[in-house]
Amino acid sequence: MKWTEIKTKQVSELEHDLATAKARIVDLRFKAQSGALKHVHEIGSARKEISHLLTRIHQLRHTDGSSDISGKQE
């Protein structure tokens, strides 16, 4: 899934996609262990997709309008 697609979705849709991606990575790992997975790089792609989804979910949940990125709280 591309980042532009992820940016247009709501949190509930992203959480559904996250659950699907996590199930996919479990399946891919199982196939890799059994030798049935021919394209092992798909595991890395699935991990990257999960990371993108988690990043966007975090962004949407913690957006409060402030632009201070220094990490300091006043």
Secondary structure, DSSP 8 states (H G I E B T S, - for coil): --HHHHHTS-HHHHHHHHHHHHHHHHHHHHHHHHT--S-THHHHHHHHHHHHHHHHHHHHHT--S----S----
